[in-house]
Amino acid sequence: MPQTHNEHAPLNLSLNSVKQSLTNHLIFSIGKDPITATDRDWFFTLANVVRDRLIEGWMETMRRYYENDAKRVYYLSMEFLIGRSLMNSVLNIGFIDEVKQACIDAGVELDRVTELEFDAALGNGGLGRLAACFLDSMATIGLPGYGMGIRYEYGMFNQKIENGWQVEHPDNWLRYGNPWEFPRPEVLYPVKFGGRVVEYRNEHGRMHHHWMEDDEVMAMAYDTPTPGFGAKTVNNMRLWSAKASRDFDLKYFNEGNYIKAVEDKNESENLSKVLYPDDTTAMGRELRLKQQYFFVSASLQDIIYRFLKHHSDFGELPDKVAIQLNDTHPSIAIPELMRLLVDNHDLEWDRAWDITSRTFAYTNHTLMPEALETWPVSLFEAILPRHLQIIYEINQRFLQGVMHRFPGDTELLRRMSIIDESRGRRVRMAHLAIVGSHHVNGVAQIHSDLMKTTIFADFERYYPGKLTNITNGITPRLWLNQANPGLAQLATRHIGKGWITDLGKLRQLSALADDSGFQAEFRAVKRANKEKLAAILAHKLRLDVNPDSLFDVHVKRIHEYKRQLLNVLHVITLYNRIRSNPALEVVPRTVIFGGKAAPGYAMAKLTIKLINDVADIVNHDPATRGLLKVAFLPNYDVSTASEIIPAADLSQQISTAGTEASGTGNMKLALNGALTIGTLDGANIEMKEEVGAENIFIFGLTAEEVARTKNDGYDPWSHYHANSELKWALDMIASGYFSPDQADRFLPIFNNLTRDGDHYLLLADYNTYIAAQERVDSLYRHPEQWTRCAILNVAGMGKFSSDRTIGEYASKIWGARPVL
């Protein structure tokens, strides 16, 4: 008989147990013999070994929550940028040494096997990675937290660089299967679209609404265990996949028209095919709205089902359930919960609204009005007719309250209305989220302050105290313990391993900042990381770089407000200085870019082309004498970030002040010993306070100065004509110096920065940016001083743990407690 283990006994983490599990899973789960097993077979074998050791903790955690009738937190997000799970789980469970030795004994190269895991790229940047960090922290501190999203069949596109241009390829991350997920075919909910709403009065004279003649899609759950550090708590991420309500139309099939027979099935299942369809087309916009409602409706039906298993009074819902809206994408959840309570469970409107508004909280992630999500009323009417009715009712009641508080102020009513009447009637999703939530938080102090004084000033006046701040954070488990084992081990040797779950303990490293021995160890770790990245650049780009050069890193989504172009202007300026003065003493510098441009974002894609064309000229010009190299690493994702960030010397965080809500790349880079060059924007301000003003390179206009400059009538031409180096760099871009095959290729960039008004004030900040870069060069010439600053940056990152962030959400917003 096959061996079994006691279901209540903890799975053994001993070396012998791991070796036995490896052998058993290779044979009985994968169906291979060690002689014929491929690296991919070993990956799935190892994943099964790890998964076994997650499941028991997962089951025990769920039982604990039910026994304690714990308040649960549901984190609704369109994105979860998880990355790879194997090593993260091994480290969180705590048996890395046993796994390594078992692989050595089996003749398996662990590093090669782990590289075969596909990144779960179910997000496109900071929003999705933040959600993943939050899941890690909720599990680590023992908070009953569930991630709810979409199981995209194709994640964020795979970025290739072809002739310098970004080319998007499908990201088929499920090609070989996903060993971490558990399909739940029994967890299935109908999600409806279209149709019409019929109104009628019941026997008591109450108005009822029936949504009928709609199209139906089924949402099926896939569960993924999410372990905290130590694996005492293993929470759940539930992702929804779209399934047709009927596999195919038998009538068409019997007529021999197989294509028509499966047409509805294919159309239904397209809902969860691709992360963020291109919204430059009407069809793409419709699909995106459907995606948002699809996962929200399934999640809320599931939440209510789970609540009703143990409770009968909906009045208890806000005491037992907290729902966090990660940006506006899931804000349709507010009218959906109202629909479920009023239409399906027969609650009166006022009671349903009280329950709804005490259940939801909303995180805002942008200060730019043009980035706030809105939807045409006509599209809502076609796809979600009942929800539009509910939104109208919410808005009418809300505006009535505003009118009573501020009678006669029709302009205020227009500004605060959930329906924007000025642009062809659109639903303002941020306004809906604010009105329907009990708390609204920004993600850095400056962001939250600006939220209250600019875009949501009216709401701050109407709802005093509703708008608050919770500064973002990152998980130290991935971004230091896993990504940078050299630095993690160095810290643990000197201050113990408590920092892994209490990042504030890194402050103890401050006492070692002037210790020459510790400095030497710190530099050795950084040098090894830079050598590793240099090897990657040589392999992927055939670019030979000097590991002793300053690694100047700018990795994030390509967007005008993140100002990769300002960095390019510095590169060109430095290039011109080297060429025009062969005797100039220059700190050797390797400038590394990474990031994806949205497929429909022409200016961002042109920026990538410019970076690559500048790199082609600079890297091959003998006049640079190898003092300047430029690299664009394609397909920036979590795994690539884990290779770049530990090797960075300088972190570029140069968004226009007042545009970046928080940023988390800034935290990851500083935690790994990079010094920041940045504006007083987002979390840079709080980082400056934590690490000390002398250990960060700040430049540029403040948010107040940016607003004043724009109000006073900003003229980029004045900067162009006043600065010869700036003019030289811009003229080179405009004239085709970097694009001899097409002289006017980059004229749109030149025009954008001059004739079209330089919306993000690159030219206004150019002088101070160049001056800050000169301070960078000056400090880098003194390794001991540079190392001291880098150590103090690591030591000052305690505040920016996502454990602290989640602790604040739990106490300030959710009213939830850890269950350990």
C-alpha positions in Angstrom: 0.0 0.0 0.0 1.2 3.5 -0.7 2.5 5.4 2.4 0.3 8.1 3.9 1.0 10.7 6.5 -1.1 11.7 9.4 -3.2 14.7 8.2 -2.6 16.5 11.5 1.2 16.0 11.7 3.3 18.7 10.2 5.1 17.6 7.0 8.7 16.9 7.6 11.2 19.4 6.4 14.2 17.2 7.1 16.7 16.4 4.3 15.6 12.8 4.1 12.0 13.7 3.8 12.6 16.2 1.1 14.8 13.7 -0.9 12.0 11.1 -0.5 9.4 13.6 -1.7 11.5 14.5 -4.7 11.8 10.8 -5.8 8.1 10.1 -5.2 6.8 13.1 -7.0 9.1 12.6 -10.0 7.8 9.1 -10.4 4.2 9.3 -9.3 3.2 12.9 -10.1 5.4 13.6 -13.1 5.7 10.0 -14.4 9.4 10.2 -15.1 12.5 8.3 -14.2 15.6 10.3 -13.0 17.4 9.1 -16.1 14.9 10.6 -18.6 13.8 13.6 -16.5 14.3 17.1 -18.0 15.0 20.3 -16.1 11.3 21.2 -16.6 10.3 17.8 -15.1 12.5 18.6 -12.1 10.9 22.0 -11.8 7.4 20.5 -11.5 8.7 17.8 -9.2 10.2 20.4 -6.9 7.0 22.6 -7.1 5.0 19.6 -5.9 7.4 19.0 -3.0 6.9 22.6 -1.9 3.2 22.6 -2.6 2.7 19.6 -0.3 4.3 21.6 2.5 2.1 24.6 1.8 -1.2 22.7 1.7 -1.3 21.7 5.3 -0.6 25.2 6.5 -3.3 26.4 4.1 -5.9 24.1 5.5 -5.0 24.8 9.1 -5.1 28.6 8.4 -8.6 28.4 6.9 -9.9 26.2 9.8 -8.4 28.8 12.3 -10.3 31.6 10.6 -13.6 29.8 10.7 -13.1 28.7 14.3 -12.4 32.3 15.3 -15.2 33.8 13.1 -12.5 36.2 12.0 -13.2 39.4 10.1 -11.9 38.8 6.6 -10.2 41.3 4.3 -10.8 40.9 0.5 -8.3 42.8 -1.6 -10.0 43.4 -5.0 -7.4 44.1 -7.7 -7.3 43.9 -11.5 -3.6 43.1 -11.2 -1.4 40.7 -9.1 2.1 40.8 -10.3 3.3 37.7 -8.5 6.4 36.7 -10.4 7.9 33.3 -9.6 6.6 31.3 -6.6 9.1 28.5 -6.2 11.9 30.1 -4.3 9.6 32.5 -2.6 7.7 29.6 -1.1 10.9 27.7 -0.2 12.3 30.7 1.7 9.0 31.5 3.4 8.6 27.9 4.5 12.2 27.9 5.7 13.8 24.8 4.2 16.1 26.3 1.6 19.2 24.4 2.8 17.4 21.1 2.7 16.1 21.8 -0.8 19.6 22.8 -2.1 21.2 19.6 -0.7 18.4 17.3 -1.9 18.9 18.8 -5.4 22.7 18.3 -5.2 22.3 14.7 -4.2 19.8 14.1 -7.0 22.2 15.8 -9.5 19.8 18.7 -10.2 21.1 22.2 -10.7 18.6 24.2 -8.6 19.4 27.6 -10.2 18.8 26.3 -13.7 15.6 24.6 -12.7 14.1 27.7 -11.0 14.9 29.8 -14.1 12.3 27.7 -16.0 9.4 29.0 -13.9 7.3 31.5 -15.9 6.6 34.8 -14.1 3.0 35.1 -13.3 2.8 38.5 -14.9 -0.9 39.3 -14.1 -0.2 43.0 -13.9 1.8 45.7 -15.7 3.7 47.5 -13.0 3.6 49.0 -9.5 -0.1 48.5 -8.9 0.0 44.7 -9.4 3.3 44.3 -7.6 2.0 46.3 -4.6 -1.0 43.9 -4.5 1.4 40.9 -4.4 3.5 42.5 -1.6 0.3 43.1 0.3 -0.7 39.4 0.1 2.7 38.4 1.4 2.5 40.8 4.3 -1.1 39.8 5.2 0.0 36.2 5.5 3.2 37.1 7.3 1.4 39.0 10.1 -1.4 36.5 10.2 -4.2 38.7 8.9 -7.2 36.9 7.2 -6.6 38.4 3.8 -7.7 37.2 0.4 -6.6 38.4 -3.0 -9.4 38.5 -5.6 -8.7 39.0 -9.3 -8.7 37.5 -12.8 -6.8 34.5 -14.0 -5.6 36.0 -17.2 -4.6 33.3 -19.7 -2.2 35.7 -21.2 -0.5 38.1 -18.8 1.4 41.3 -19.5 2.8 41.0 -23.0 6.3 39.7 -23.6 8.4 42.6 -24.7 10.9 42.1 -27.5 13.2 44.8 -28.9 13.4 44.5 -32.7 15.6 47.1 -34.4 15.2 49.3 -31.3 11.4 49.2 -31.3 9.2 47.5 -28.7 7.3 44.6 -30.2 4.6 42.9 -28.1 4.3 39.1 -28.1 1.8 37.0 -26.2 2.8 36.0 -22.6 1.6 32.4 -22.5 2.6 31.9 -18.9 0.2 28.9 -18.6 1.8 27.0 -21.6 3.2 24.2 -19.4 0.6 24.5 -16.7 0.7 26.2 -13.3 1.6 23.9 -10.4 0.6 26.4 -7.7 -3.1 26.7 -8.5 -6.0 24.6 -7.5 -9.0 24.6 -10.0 -12.3 24.8 -8.2 -15.0 23.7 -10.8 -17.5 23.6 -8.0 -17.0 27.3 -7.2 -18.9 28.7 -10.1 -21.0 31.9 -10.3 -23.1 33.4 -13.2 -22.1 36.9 -14.4 -24.6 38.8 -16.6 -24.2 41.5 -19.2 -26.6 43.5 -21.4 -30.3 42.9 -21.4 -32.9 45.2 -19.9 -34.4 46.0 -16.5 -38.1 45.4 -15.8 -39.6 47.4 -12.9 -42.6 46.1 -10.9 -44.2 46.5 -7.5 -44.6 43.6 -5.1 -47.6 42.8 -2.9 -46.4 45.4 -0.4 -46.1 48.1 -2.9 -42.3 48.2 -2.9 -40.6 48.8 -6.3 -38.5 45.8 -7.5 -36.2 45.5 -10.5 -35.6 42.4 -12.5 -32.6 42.2 -14.9 -33.6 40.0 -17.8 -32.7 38.9 -21.3 -29.1 39.2 -20.5 -26.0 37.3 -21.7 -24.5 35.0 -19.1 -20.9 34.0 -18.4 -19.7 31.7 -15.7 -16.8 32.6 -13.4 -14.8 29.7 -12.1 -12.4 30.0 -9.2 -8.7 29.0 -9.2 -7.1 29.1 -5.8 -3.4 29.7 -5.0 -1.9 29.3 -1.5 0.0 32.4 -0.4 2.4 31.7 2.4 3.7 34.2 4.9 7.2 34.0 6.3 7.5 31.0 8.5 4.4 29.6 6.8 2.4 29.8 10.0 -0.3 31.5 8.0 -1.0 30.5 4.4 -3.7 32.7 2.8 -5.6 32.3 -0.4 -5.5 34.2 -3.7 -8.6 33.4 -5.7 -8.5 34.3 -9.4 -11.6 34.0 -11.7 -11.6 32.4 -15.1 -14.4 32.9 -17.6 -16.3 29.8 -18.8 -19.2 29.6 -21.2 -22.5 28.9 -19.6 -23.1 26.3 -22.3 -20.2 24.6 -24.1 -21.7 25.0 -27.5 -25.0 25.4 -29.3 -26.1 21.8 -30.2 -28.5 23.1 -32.9 -25.7 24.6 -34.9 -23.5 21.6 -34.2 -26.1 19.2 -35.6 -26.4 21.4 -38.7 -22.7 20.8 -39.3 -21.7 24.4 -38.4 -19.1 23.7 -35.8 -17.5 27.2 -35.9 -20.9 28.8 -35.1 -21.6 26.2 -32.5 -18.5 27.2 -30.4 -18.7 30.9 -31.2 -20.6 31.9 -28.0 -18.2 29.8 -25.9 -15.2 31.5 -27.3 -16.6 34.9 -27.0 -17.5 34.2 -23.3 -14.1 32.9 -22.4 -12.3 35.9 -24.0 -13.2 37.8 -20.8 -10.2 36.3 -19.0 -7.9 35.8 -22.0 -5.7 38.9 -21.9 -4.6 41.4 -19.2 -5.9 44.9 -20.1 -7.0 44.7 -23.7 -6.1 47.7 -25.9 -8.6 50.4 -25.0 -7.9 52.6 -28.0 -10.8 50.8 -29.8 -14.5 50.6 -28.8 -14.3 46.8 -28.7 -11.3 47.0 -26.4 -13.0 49.5 -24.0 -16.1 47.3 -23.8 -14.0 44.2 -23.0 -12.1 46.1 -20.3 -15.4 47.2 -18.6 -16.7 43.7 -18.8 -13.5 42.3 -17.3 -13.9 44.7 -14.3 -17.5 43.7 -13.7 -16.8 40.0 -14.3 -14.3 39.6 -11.5 -16.1 42.0 -9.1 -19.4 40.2 -9.5 -17.9 36.8 -9.0 -16.0 38.0 -6.0 -19.0 39.6 -4.3 -21.2 36.6 -4.9 -18.5 34.4 -3.4 -18.0 36.8 -0.4 -21.8 36.8 0.3 -22.0 33.0 0.0 -19.1 32.6 2.5 -20.7 35.1 4.9 -24.1 33.5 4.8 -22.7 30.1 5.7 -22.2 31.3 9.2 -24.3 34.5 9.5 -27.9 35.3 8.7 -28.0 39.1 9.4 -26.6 41.3 6.6 -26.2 44.0 9.2 -23.1 42.1 10.4 -21.4 42.2 7.0 -19.3 45.3 7.7 -18.2 43.7 11.0 -17.1 40.5 9.3 -16.0 41.7 5.9 -13.7 44.5 4.7 -13.3 45.0 1.0 -10.4 47.1 -0.3 -10.7 48.6 -3.9 -7.2 48.7 -5.3 -7.6 51.8 -7.6 -10.9 52.5 -9.4 -10.9 49.3 -11.6 -13.0 47.3 -9.1 -15.2 50.3 -8.0 -18.2 48.8 -9.9 -18.3 46.6 -6.8 -20.3 49.3 -5.0 -23.4 49.3 -7.2 -23.0 45.5 -7.5 -23.2 44.9 -3.8 -26.2 47.3 -3.7 -27.8 45.2 -6.5 -27.2 42.0 -4.7 -28.6 43.3 -1.4 -31.6 45.2 -2.8 -32.6 43.0 -5.8 -31.5 39.5 -4.7 -31.8 39.7 -0.9 -34.7 42.2 -0.7 -33.1 44.8 1.6 -34.4 48.3 1.7 -32.2 50.9 0.0 -31.2 52.8 3.1 -30.2 49.7 5.0 -28.3 48.3 2.0 -26.5 51.6 1.5 -25.4 51.7 5.1 -24.0 48.2 4.9 -22.3 48.9 1.5 -20.7 52.1 2.5 -19.3 50.6 5.8 -17.9 47.6 3.9 -15.8 49.3 1.2 -12.6 51.3 1.3 -10.8 52.8 -1.7 -7.1 53.3 -2.5 -6.4 56.1 -4.9 -3.2 55.7 -7.0 -3.1 58.8 -9.2 -3.2 62.6 -8.9 -3.5 63.2 -12.6 -7.2 64.1 -13.5 -6.7 62.7 -17.0 -5.8 59.3 -15.5 -8.9 59.0 -13.4 -11.1 56.3 -14.9 -14.4 57.3 -16.5 -16.9 55.4 -18.7 -19.4 56.6 -21.2 -23.0 56.4 -19.8 -24.0 54.8 -23.2 -21.5 52.0 -22.7 -22.8 51.4 -19.1 -26.4 51.4 -20.3 -25.6 48.7 -22.9 -23.5 46.4 -20.7 -24.7 47.0 -17.2 -28.2 48.7 -17.4 -29.2 47.8 -13.8 -26.0 49.2 -12.4 -26.4 52.5 -14.2 -29.8 52.8 -12.6 -28.2 52.2 -9.2 -25.5 54.7 -9.9 -28.0 57.3 -10.8 -29.9 56.7 -7.5 -26.6 56.8 -5.5 -25.7 60.1 -7.3 -29.1 61.7 -6.8 -29.1 60.9 -3.0 -25.5 62.1 -2.7 -26.1 65.4 -4.5 -29.1 66.0 -2.5 -26.9 65.8 0.6 -24.4 68.2 -1.0 -27.2 70.6 -1.9 -28.5 70.7 1.6 -25.0 71.3 3.1 -24.1 73.9 0.4 -27.3 75.3 -1.0 -27.1 77.3 -4.2 -23.7 76.1 -5.2 -24.5 74.5 -8.5 -20.9 74.6 -9.6 -20.0 72.4 -6.6 -22.7 69.9 -7.6 -21.3 69.8 -11.1 -17.8 69.1 -9.8 -18.8 66.5 -7.3 -21.4 64.6 -9.3 -20.6 60.9 -10.1 -21.9 61.7 -13.6 -19.7 64.1 -15.6 -22.0 66.1 -17.8 -19.2 68.1 -19.5 -17.7 65.4 -21.7 -20.6 63.6 -23.3 -22.0 62.1 -20.0 -19.5 59.8 -18.3 -19.5 57.9 -15.0 -16.6 59.1 -12.8 -15.5 55.9 -11.1 -13.3 57.6 -8.5 -16.2 59.7 -7.4 -18.3 56.5 -7.1 -15.6 54.9 -5.1 -15.3 57.9 -2.7 -19.0 58.2 -2.2 -19.4 54.5 -1.5 -16.4 53.9 0.8 -15.9 54.7 4.4 -12.2 55.5 3.9 -10.2 56.7 0.9 -6.4 56.6 1.2 -3.5 57.9 -0.7 -0.3 56.0 -0.9 2.3 58.6 0.2 2.1 61.6 2.5 2.5 64.2 -0.3 0.1 62.3 -2.5 -2.6 62.2 0.2 -2.1 65.9 1.0 -2.4 66.8 -2.6 -5.5 64.6 -2.9 -7.1 66.7 -0.2 -6.1 70.0 -1.7 -6.4 69.4 -5.4 -8.4 66.7 -7.2 -10.6 65.7 -4.3 -10.7 69.0 -2.3 -14.5 69.2 -2.6 -14.8 65.7 -1.1 -12.4 66.5 1.7 -14.7 69.5 2.6 -17.8 67.4 2.4 -16.4 64.3 4.1 -13.9 65.6 6.7 -11.7 62.7 7.9 -12.6 60.3 5.1 -9.5 60.9 3.1 -6.3 59.6 4.8 -2.8 58.4 4.1 -1.2 55.1 4.2 2.3 55.1 2.7 3.1 52.1 0.4 5.6 49.5 1.3 7.4 46.4 -0.2 7.9 43.0 1.2 11.5 42.4 2.5 11.0 38.7 1.9 11.2 39.1 -1.9 13.0 42.3 -2.3 16.0 41.6 0.0 15.9 38.1 1.4 15.3 36.4 -1.9 16.5 38.9 -4.5 19.8 39.8 -2.7 21.0 36.8 -0.7 24.5 38.3 -0.3 23.2 41.4 1.4 20.6 39.5 3.3 23.2 37.1 4.7 25.5 40.1 5.5 22.8 41.8 7.5 21.8 38.6 9.3 25.4 37.9 10.3 25.7 41.3 12.0 22.2 42.0 13.4 20.4 38.7 13.3 17.5 37.6 11.1 14.7 39.5 12.9 14.8 42.2 10.1 13.0 39.7 7.8 9.7 40.3 9.6 10.6 43.6 11.3 12.4 45.7 8.8 12.9 48.5 11.3 15.7 46.4 12.8 17.8 47.3 9.8 18.3 50.6 11.6 21.0 48.7 13.6 23.2 48.8 10.5 23.6 52.6 11.0 26.2 51.8 13.7 28.3 50.0 11.1 28.2 52.6 8.4 31.7 53.9 9.3 33.1 50.5 10.0 35.8 49.9 7.4 35.5 46.1 7.7 31.7 46.2 7.2 32.1 48.7 4.4 34.4 46.2 2.6 32.0 43.4 3.0 29.1 45.6 1.8 31.2 46.6 -1.3 32.0 43.0 -2.0 28.3 42.0 -2.0 27.5 44.9 -4.4 30.5 44.0 -6.7 29.3 40.4 -6.9 25.8 41.5 -7.8 27.2 43.9 -10.5 29.3 41.1 -12.0 26.2 39.0 -12.2 24.3 41.7 -14.0 27.3 42.5 -16.3 27.2 38.8 -17.3 23.5 39.1 -18.1 24.0 42.2 -20.2 26.8 40.4 -22.1 24.5 37.4 -22.7 21.3 39.2 -23.6 22.6 42.4 -25.3 26.2 41.4 -26.2 27.3 44.5 -24.4 30.5 44.4 -22.4 30.3 46.7 -19.3 32.7 47.4 -16.6 31.5 46.2 -13.2 33.4 49.0 -11.5 31.5 51.6 -13.5 28.6 53.4 -11.7 25.5 51.4 -12.5 22.8 54.1 -13.1 19.4 52.3 -13.1 16.1 53.6 -14.4 13.6 50.7 -14.4 9.8 51.3 -14.4 6.9 51.6 -16.8 7.7 53.9 -19.7 5.6 57.0 -19.4 6.1 60.7 -20.0 5.6 61.6 -16.4 8.3 59.2 -15.2 10.6 61.2 -17.5 12.9 58.6 -19.0 13.6 61.4 -21.5 15.2 63.6 -18.9 17.6 60.7 -18.2 18.3 60.4 -22.0 19.1 64.2 -22.1 21.7 63.6 -19.4 23.2 60.7 -21.3 23.5 62.8 -24.4 25.0 65.7 -22.4 27.6 63.4 -20.8 28.3 61.9 -24.3 28.9 65.4 -25.7 31.2 66.3 -22.9 33.3 63.2 -23.3 33.5 63.7 -27.1 34.4 67.4 -27.0 37.0 67.1 -24.3 39.2 63.9 -24.5 41.1 64.9 -21.4 38.0 65.2 -19.3 38.1 63.0 -16.2 34.7 61.2 -16.1 33.4 58.6 -13.7 32.7 55.5 -15.9 29.0 55.0 -16.0 26.6 52.3 -17.2 23.1 53.6 -17.7 20.5 50.8 -17.5 16.9 51.2 -18.6 14.1 48.8 -18.4 10.3 49.0 -18.7 7.3 48.4 -21.0 5.2 50.9 -22.9 1.5 50.4 -23.2 0.9 49.0 -26.7 -1.2 52.0 -27.8 1.1 54.7 -26.2 3.0 56.0 -29.2 5.2 58.5 -27.4 6.4 55.9 -24.8 7.2 53.5 -27.6 9.2 56.2 -29.4 11.1 56.9 -26.2 12.2 53.2 -26.1 13.4 53.6 -29.7 15.3 56.7 -28.8 17.0 55.0 -25.9 18.1 52.1 -28.1 19.3 54.4 -30.9 21.2 56.5 -28.4 22.7 53.3 -27.0 23.7 52.2 -30.5 25.6 55.4 -31.2 27.2 55.8 -27.7 28.2 52.2 -27.2 30.0 52.0 -30.6 31.7 55.4 -30.6 35.4 55.0 -29.8 35.5 58.6 -28.6 33.7 57.5 -25.4 36.7 55.4 -24.5 34.4 53.0 -22.7 33.5 55.6 -20.2 29.8 55.6 -21.0 27.6 52.6 -21.9 23.8 52.5 -22.3 21.6 49.4 -22.0 17.9 48.7 -22.4 17.1 45.3 -20.9 13.9 44.0 -22.6 10.9 42.5 -20.9 11.2 44.1 -17.5 9.3 41.9 -15.0 9.7 40.7 -11.4 12.4 38.3 -12.2 14.4 40.8 -14.2 13.9 43.4 -11.4 15.4 40.8 -9.0 18.5 40.7 -11.2 18.9 44.5 -11.8 18.0 46.0 -8.4 20.6 44.4 -6.2 23.3 45.6 -8.7 22.2 49.2 -8.9 24.4 52.0 -7.5 22.1 54.9 -8.5 18.3 54.8 -8.5 16.5 57.1 -10.9 13.2 58.4 -9.4 12.8 61.6 -11.4 9.0 62.0 -12.1 7.7 65.5 -12.2 6.8 66.5 -8.6 3.1 66.0 -7.9 2.6 63.2 -10.5 3.9 60.0 -8.9 1.5 58.8 -6.2 4.2 56.9 -4.3 6.5 54.6 -6.2 7.8 51.4 -4.9 10.8 50.9 -7.1 12.4 53.7 -5.2 12.0 51.6 -2.0 13.3 48.4 -3.6 16.4 50.0 -4.9 17.3 51.9 -1.7 16.7 48.7 0.3 19.4 47.1 -1.9 21.9 49.8 -1.3 21.3 52.2 -4.2 21.4 55.9 -3.7 18.4 57.8 -5.0 18.5 60.7 -7.4 15.0 62.1 -7.4 12.5 64.9 -7.2 10.4 65.7 -4.1 7.6 63.4 -5.3 5.8 60.4 -4.0 7.5 58.4 -1.3 10.9 60.1 -2.2 10.0 62.7 0.4 9.5 60.3 3.2 12.6 58.3 2.1 14.6 61.5 2.4 13.3 61.9 5.9 14.3 58.4 6.9 17.7 58.1 5.3 18.8 61.7 5.8 19.0 64.6 3.3 22.7 64.2 2.9 22.3 60.5 1.7 20.0 61.2 -1.3 20.3 63.4 -4.4 17.3 65.7 -4.6 16.7 68.1 -7.5 14.0 69.9 -9.3 10.8 71.9 -8.8 8.6 71.0 -5.9 4.9 70.2 -6.5 3.9 73.7 -5.4 6.6 75.2 -7.8 5.3 73.0 -10.6 1.8 74.3 -10.2 3.0 77.9 -10.0 5.2 77.5 -13.1 2.3 76.1 -15.1 -0.1 78.8 -13.8 2.4 81.5 -14.7 2.6 80.4 -18.3 5.5 78.0 -18.7 7.7 78.6 -21.7 10.1 75.7 -22.5 11.8 77.7 -25.3 13.3 80.0 -22.6 15.2 77.0 -21.2 16.1 75.8 -24.6 17.7 79.1 -25.6 19.3 79.8 -22.2 21.2 76.5 -21.9 23.7 75.6 -24.6 24.2 72.0 -23.5 20.4 71.4 -23.4 20.0 73.0 -26.8 22.8 70.9 -28.2 21.2 67.6 -26.9 17.7 68.5 -28.2 19.0 69.6 -31.6 20.8 66.3 -31.9 17.6 64.5 -31.3 15.6 66.6 -33.7 18.2 66.6 -36.5 18.6 62.8 -36.8 22.1 62.5 -35.2 20.8 59.3 -33.5 18.6 58.2 -36.4 20.6 58.7 -39.6 18.4 56.3 -41.5 15.4 58.6 -40.8 16.4 62.1 -39.8 12.9 63.2 -38.6 12.1 60.1 -36.5 12.5 61.8 -33.2 11.1 65.2 -34.2 7.8 64.4 -32.3 9.9 64.1 -29.1 11.6 67.5 -29.8 8.2 69.1 -30.5 6.7 67.6 -27.4 9.4 69.2 -25.3 9.3 72.5 -27.0 6.5 73.5 -29.3 3.9 71.4 -27.5 4.6 72.9 -24.1 6.8 70.3 -22.3 3.9 69.2 -20.1 6.1 67.4 -17.5 8.6 70.2 -17.3 11.7 68.3 -18.3 13.5 71.4 -19.5 12.6 73.3 -16.4 14.3 70.6 -14.3 17.2 70.0 -16.6 19.8 72.3 -14.9 19.2 71.0 -11.4 19.2 67.4 -12.7 22.6 67.8 -14.3 23.9 69.5 -11.2 22.6 66.6 -9.1 24.3 64.1 -11.4 27.6 66.0 -11.0 27.2 65.5 -7.2 26.7 61.8 -7.9 30.0 61.7 -9.8 31.8 63.6 -7.1 30.6 61.2 -4.3 31.3 58.1 -6.4 34.9 59.1 -6.6 35.1 58.4 -2.9 34.2 54.7 -2.3 34.2 54.9 1.5 31.8 57.9 1.5 29.6 56.4 -1.1 29.4 53.1 0.8 28.6 54.9 4.0 25.6 56.6 2.3 24.5 53.3 0.7 24.6 51.5 4.1 22.6 54.3 5.7 20.0 54.0 2.9 19.6 50.3 3.6 19.4 51.1 7.4 16.7 53.7 6.8 14.2 51.6 4.9 12.4 50.1 7.9 9.4 52.3 7.4 8.8 51.0 3.9 8.0 47.4 4.7 4.6 46.4 3.4 4.2 44.7 6.9 3.9 48.2 8.4 1.6 49.3 5.5 -0.7 46.4 6.1 -0.7 46.9 9.8 -1.9 50.5 9.3 -4.6 49.3 6.9 -5.8 46.7 9.4 -6.0 49.2 12.3 -7.0 52.4 10.6 -9.3 51.2 7.8 -10.3 47.5 8.0 -10.8 47.0 11.7 -9.3 43.5 11.3 -6.9 41.7 13.6 -4.3 38.9 13.0 -5.5 35.4 13.9 -2.4 33.3 14.9 
